[in-house]
Amino acid sequence: MYQYSRRYVGPVEAVILDLAGTCVDFGSLAPIRAFQQLFQEHGVPISESEARAPMGTEKREHIRQLLAMPRIAAEWTAQHGAADEAVIDRLYHAFEPIQIAAIGQRSQLIPGLLEAQEYCQQQDIKIGVNSGYSRSMLNAMLPALAEQGFVPASVVCATEVPNGRPYPHMSLKGMLELAIGNVQACVKVDDTLTGLEEGLAAGMWTVGVAVSGNEIGLDQEQWDSLPEDQQLRRSAAARQRMLRCGAHYAIDSVAELPGVLADIEHRLLCGEQP
């Protein structure tokens, strides 16, 4: 029986980056603070670890998953009754302005991003971004990123595709917008496990960002204040979680991305596939 087989042998053509925790907002704290404020205002405080559990998903889905957690569900039901779709809609509507305000406070680029962007420009690698944020949330963030020098060629949000992460739709939409012909020539970079699953489902190379985002959850100052042995231990554990998820690479931050892209290109030219 004949079996069709085709292998891409060529350069890396595109990088698709997550935003919060990967490109901007070291520690990915803006969404965490927003979810905590939202639930606090409704009389059901949530912990940071609870708020982080669904990270990477579209924000309405994030609220749904929070309300499905046994402890939160029990406390919410005791105070407000069962959470149905109308409740989720109301919470999401209340969440948007809180999230936009938090984004405004956490719009600093992660160190190394502009250097990674320069490398991609030199190598003729296109850059796209995607996010679990809505378009209105992204519109609040993008001008600040542009002012700092980061201007991706494609911007995709979860509310503009049939399904957000871990489905591959955002990565594939970004690939289409960047006019890339082969998924094997694309690299997905993300700080969440569900974002890595998105890239894997799309058939792309995946790179996990272990320190600057959700897996560690500390801002730059907090991270820098840790003793070196703690940094090494926590970084290694976060990298291992990402590699167990299926990531092809795990790095501390986008500052290490140029070396990874060079290695992927070498592997592609040798006939390897993601």
C-alpha positions in Angstrom: 0.0 0.0 0.0 1.4 3.4 -1.0 1.8 5.9 1.8 2.4 9.5 1.0 5.2 11.2 2.8 6.6 14.7 2.6 9.3 16.3 4.6 10.1 20.0 4.8 13.8 20.8 4.4 14.4 24.5 4.7 14.9 27.4 7.1 12.8 28.5 10.0 10.2 30.9 8.5 8.1 32.1 11.4 8.0 32.4 15.2 4.7 32.7 16.9 5.0 34.1 20.4 2.7 34.2 23.3 2.4 37.6 24.9 2.1 37.8 28.7 5.0 36.0 30.4 6.8 35.4 27.1 7.1 38.9 25.5 5.8 41.2 28.1 4.9 41.3 31.8 7.7 39.2 33.5 5.9 36.8 35.7 2.6 37.0 33.8 1.1 38.9 36.7 -1.5 41.1 35.0 -4.1 38.3 34.4 -3.5 36.9 37.9 -4.1 40.2 39.6 -7.2 40.8 37.5 -8.8 37.4 38.3 -8.0 37.8 41.9 -9.6 41.3 42.0 -12.7 40.0 40.1 -13.4 37.2 42.5 -12.5 39.3 45.5 -15.1 41.9 44.4 -17.7 39.1 44.3 -16.9 37.9 47.8 -15.0 34.7 46.8 -11.3 35.3 47.2 -9.0 33.0 45.1 -5.3 32.2 45.6 -2.6 32.9 43.1 -2.2 29.2 42.5 -5.9 28.8 41.8 -5.8 31.8 39.4 -2.9 30.4 37.5 -4.2 26.9 37.0 -6.1 27.6 33.7 -3.5 30.1 32.4 -3.1 30.3 28.7 -6.8 29.7 28.0 -9.2 32.3 26.6 -10.3 34.5 29.5 -14.0 33.6 29.5 -13.0 29.9 29.5 -10.5 30.8 32.3 -13.4 32.1 34.4 -15.4 28.9 33.6 -12.6 26.7 34.7 -12.1 28.7 37.9 -15.8 28.3 38.8 -15.5 24.6 38.2 -12.8 24.1 40.8 -14.4 22.3 43.8 -13.4 24.8 46.5 -14.3 27.9 44.4 -17.5 26.2 43.2 -18.6 25.4 46.7 -17.9 28.9 48.0 -19.5 30.6 45.0 -22.7 28.4 45.3 -22.9 29.1 49.0 -22.9 32.8 48.4 -24.5 33.3 44.9 -26.1 30.0 43.9 -25.0 27.8 41.0 -22.8 29.5 38.3 -24.5 29.1 34.9 -23.7 30.6 31.6 -25.3 33.9 32.5 -23.1 34.2 35.5 -20.0 33.5 33.4 -21.1 36.2 31.0 -21.6 38.8 33.7 -18.2 37.9 35.3 -16.5 38.2 31.9 -18.1 41.6 31.3 -16.9 42.8 34.7 -13.4 41.3 34.1 -12.6 43.1 30.9 -12.0 46.6 32.4 -10.2 45.1 35.3 -7.9 43.2 33.0 -7.3 46.3 30.7 -6.3 48.3 33.8 -3.9 45.6 34.9 -2.4 45.3 31.4 -1.6 49.0 31.6 0.4 48.5 34.7 2.3 45.5 33.3 3.4 46.4 29.8 7.2 46.3 30.1 8.9 44.1 27.5 10.8 41.1 28.9 14.6 41.6 28.6 16.0 40.0 25.5 12.8 40.3 23.4 14.1 43.2 21.2 17.4 41.3 20.6 15.4 38.2 19.6 13.3 40.4 17.3 16.5 41.8 15.7 17.9 38.3 15.2 14.6 37.2 13.4 14.8 40.3 11.2 18.3 39.5 10.2 17.4 35.9 9.4 14.2 36.8 7.6 12.0 35.0 10.2 8.6 36.5 10.5 7.1 37.2 14.0 3.6 36.7 15.0 2.0 36.8 18.5 -1.1 35.2 20.0 -2.9 35.5 23.3 -5.8 34.4 25.5 -6.6 38.1 25.8 -9.5 39.5 23.8 -9.0 42.1 21.0 -10.0 44.9 23.4 -7.4 43.8 25.8 -4.7 43.5 23.1 -5.6 46.9 21.8 -4.8 48.3 25.3 -1.4 46.6 25.2 -0.1 46.9 21.6 0.6 50.6 21.6 2.9 50.3 24.6 4.7 47.4 23.0 5.2 49.4 19.8 6.6 52.4 21.8 9.2 50.1 23.2 10.1 48.8 19.7 8.2 45.5 19.4 5.9 45.4 16.4 4.8 41.8 15.4 3.5 41.2 11.8 0.5 39.1 13.0 -1.6 39.5 16.2 -4.2 36.8 16.9 -6.5 36.6 19.9 -8.5 33.6 21.2 -11.9 35.3 20.7 -11.2 35.4 16.9 -10.8 31.6 16.3 -13.2 28.7 16.8 -11.4 27.4 19.8 -8.6 28.8 22.0 -5.8 26.8 23.5 -5.0 24.0 23.6 -6.6 23.8 20.2 -4.1 24.8 17.4 -6.4 27.4 15.8 -4.5 30.6 16.9 -1.2 29.3 15.8 -2.6 28.2 12.4 -4.4 31.5 11.9 -1.1 33.3 12.7 0.7 31.1 10.1 -1.9 32.0 7.5 -1.6 35.7 8.3 2.2 35.5 7.9 1.8 33.6 4.6 3.9 30.6 5.7 3.5 27.4 3.7 4.7 24.7 6.1 3.9 24.2 9.8 7.3 22.5 10.2 8.9 25.9 9.4 7.1 27.5 12.4 8.1 27.8 16.0 5.6 28.3 18.8 7.0 29.9 22.0 4.9 30.0 25.2 5.2 30.2 29.0 2.1 27.9 29.7 1.7 24.2 29.2 -1.6 24.7 27.4 0.2 27.1 25.0 2.8 24.4 24.3 0.0 22.0 23.6 -1.4 24.5 21.1 1.9 24.5 19.2 2.3 20.7 19.3 -1.3 20.3 18.0 -0.4 22.6 15.2 2.6 20.5 14.2 5.1 23.2 15.0 8.3 23.2 16.9 7.6 24.3 20.5 9.8 26.2 22.9 8.8 26.6 26.6 9.7 29.7 28.5 10.3 28.5 32.0 11.3 31.5 34.2 9.7 34.7 32.9 6.1 33.5 32.9 3.5 31.3 34.5 5.6 28.4 35.7 7.6 30.6 38.1 5.2 33.5 38.5 7.6 36.0 40.0 8.2 39.5 38.7 11.8 40.5 37.6 12.7 42.0 40.9 11.5 39.0 42.9 13.3 36.6 40.6 16.5 38.5 40.8 16.4 38.6 44.6 16.4 34.8 44.8 19.6 33.1 45.8 21.3 31.5 42.8 20.7 27.9 44.0 17.0 28.6 44.3 16.9 30.1 40.8 18.7 27.1 39.4 16.4 24.6 41.2 13.2 26.4 40.2 14.3 26.9 36.6 15.2 23.3 36.3 11.9 22.1 37.7 9.9 24.4 35.4 11.9 23.3 32.3 11.3 19.7 33.2 7.5 20.3 33.4 7.6 21.8 29.9 9.7 19.1 28.4 7.4 16.4 29.9 4.5 18.3 28.3 6.2 17.7 24.9 8.1 20.9 24.3 11.1 20.5 22.0 13.1 23.0 24.0 12.8 24.8 27.3 14.6 28.1 28.0 14.5 30.6 30.8 13.3 33.6 28.7 13.2 34.9 25.1 16.8 36.1 25.6 17.8 32.5 24.8 15.6 32.2 21.7 18.1 33.1 18.9 20.3 30.1 19.9 17.3 27.8 19.8 16.1 29.1 16.4 19.6 28.5 15.0 19.6 24.9 16.3 16.1 24.2 14.9 17.2 25.5 11.5 20.2 23.2 11.6 17.9 20.3 12.5 15.5 21.2 9.7 18.2 21.4 7.1 19.3 17.9 8.3 15.8 16.6 7.6 14.5 16.5 11.1 10.8 17.3 11.7 9.0 18.7 14.8 
